[in-house]
Amino acid sequence: MTATTVRSDEATRGLGVTFEHVEHSFIHGKRAVKVLDDFNLDIAPSEFVSIVGPSGCGKTTALSMTGGLVRPRVGSVRLGGQEVTSTSEDVAFLFARDALLPWRRVRSNVELGLEVRGVPKSERRERATEWLKRVRLHDFAESDVLHLSQGMRQRVAIARTLVQSPKVVLMDEPFAALDAQTRAFQQEEFIRLWEAERPTVIFVTHDLEEAILLSDRVILMAARPGRIIADIKIGLERPRTQEMRTSSETFRQHFEELSDLLRKEVLAVDASQGDR
Ligand SMILES: Nc1ncnc2c1ncn2[C@@H]1O[C@H](COP(=O)(O)OP(=O)(O)OP(=O)(O)O)[C@@H](O)[C@H]1O
């Protein structure tokens, strides 16, 4: 199976995401600063797409629009063909800061989203138990979250996100706060969980290797204003493994191409700042 082939049973898990001619500005003082300009992107159901680009190019803004937290001033964002006008139960977020509630135990943190949606207690418990097993934290179900390592906390956050069976997962540098070892482990763990469920994923990261290793496609954005300058299909087989970073020629080629483009883009941003 190639990287972008999706089996029909899997395809039902995710929703497609479409950005059509999206423009957005934020007001800074008396000045409107254009963040996104004619931003167009079509993400297939169950696709895993990473967005990379220089700091401030609008990656998080694009993610927030998908989640209904920011509305574009021009153009539209659609989920499964429906225009996004507010937050949705189909969409879940995962951030670098895990935002676990310290007064709740591990299980209770995993159940949180289900509780907010009014899922009955017995079903909440069953689904949380299943996910705690999947992230291998079943033995810690009644532990205090303050006693967990950073990696374990992030696994709780992953379980809390995926237990809700989202059709779209929006991830903003979810592994950035972890040390290199734990990060590599979590990437593999997350990809294994994703391959079983196949929600659509939009993944924002500054780490090109992470983007290549996880994604079906990597979108590279330029800054001021944010727009897409490259859309690269990742030709690595699944399942993906950390070894691909060193053993795969395809991985190396993608990395060279993307890092070259990103370097040029960062230099262009630096030069334009120098002009101001
Ligand atoms: N709520 C807001 N109000 C005003 N300006 C904002 C707001 N959110 C973002 N911006 C500005 O919009 C621009 C794009 O921000 P955004 O966070 O989307 O970029 P990013 O590519 O995710 O950046 P980073 O990689 O540094 O996280 C930045 O200049 C930021 O200061």
The ligand as an SDF file (V2000), in Angstrom:
LIG
                    3D

 31 33  0  0  0  0  0  0  0  0999 V2000
   -5.2350   36.6880   18.1380 N   0  0  0  0  0  0  0  0  0  0  0  0
   -4.3090   37.3680   17.5020 C   0  0  0  0  0  0  0  0  0  0  0  0
   -4.3010   38.7310   17.5130 N   0  0  0  0  0  0  0  0  0  0  0  0
   -3.3720   39.4330   16.8520 C   0  0  0  0  0  0  0  0  0  0  0  0
   -2.3960   38.8800   16.1200 N   0  0  0  0  0  0  0  0  0  0  0  0
   -2.3350   37.5440   16.0640 C   0  0  0  0  0  0  0  0  0  0  0  0
   -3.2860   36.7170   16.7450 C   0  0  0  0  0  0  0  0  0  0  0  0
   -2.9830   35.4090   16.4930 N   0  0  0  0  0  0  0  0  0  0  0  0
   -1.8970   35.4320   15.7050 C   0  0  0  0  0  0  0  0  0  0  0  0
   -1.5090   36.6980   15.4350 N   0  0  0  0  0  0  0  0  0  0  0  0
   -0.3920   37.0900   14.5720 C   0  0  0  0  0  0  0  0  0  0  0  0
   -0.5570   36.4360   13.3370 O   0  0  0  0  0  0  0  0  0  0  0  0
    0.6950   35.9950   12.8170 C   0  0  0  0  0  0  0  0  0  0  0  0
    0.6090   34.4950   12.5460 C   0  0  0  0  0  0  0  0  0  0  0  0
    0.5000   33.8240   13.7990 O   0  0  0  0  0  0  0  0  0  0  0  0
    0.4230   32.2380   13.9130 P   0  0  0  0  0  0  0  0  0  0  0  0
    0.4460   31.9180   15.3600 O   0  0  0  0  0  0  0  0  0  0  0  0
   -0.6960   31.7350   13.0950 O   0  0  0  0  0  0  0  0  0  0  0  0
    1.7940   31.8280   13.2250 O   0  0  0  0  0  0  0  0  0  0  0  0
    2.6260   30.4650   13.3300 P   0  0  0  0  0  0  0  0  0  0  0  0
    3.1250   30.2070   11.9630 O   0  0  0  0  0  0  0  0  0  0  0  0
    1.8080   29.4170   13.9640 O   0  0  0  0  0  0  0  0  0  0  0  0
    3.8070   30.9190   14.2870 O   0  0  0  0  0  0  0  0  0  0  0  0
    4.7570   30.0270   15.2400 P   0  0  0  0  0  0  0  0  0  0  0  0
    5.4620   29.0700   14.3330 O   0  0  0  0  0  0  0  0  0  0  0  0
    5.7050   31.0410   15.8040 O   0  0  0  0  0  0  0  0  0  0  0  0
    3.9050   29.3870   16.2490 O   0  0  0  0  0  0  0  0  0  0  0  0
    1.7450   36.3850   13.8340 C   0  0  0  0  0  0  0  0  0  0  0  0
    2.3320   37.5820   13.3920 O   0  0  0  0  0  0  0  0  0  0  0  0
    0.9550   36.6100   15.1080 C   0  0  0  0  0  0  0  0  0  0  0  0
    1.5540   37.6040   15.8920 O   0  0  0  0  0  0  0  0  0  0  0  0
  1  2  1  0
  2  3  1  0
  2  7  2  0
  3  4  2  0
  4  5  1  0
  5  6  2  0
  6  7  1  0
  6 10  1  0
  7  8  1  0
  8  9  2  0
  9 10  1  0
 10 11  1  0
 11 12  1  0
 11 30  1  0
 12 13  1  0
 13 14  1  0
 13 28  1  0
 14 15  1  0
 15 16  1  0
 16 17  2  0
 16 18  1  0
 16 19  1  0
 19 20  1  0
 20 21  2  0
 20 22  1  0
 20 23  1  0
 23 24  1  0
 24 25  2  0
 24 26  1  0
 24 27  1  0
 28 29  1  0
 28 30  1  0
 30 31  1  0
M  END
$$$$
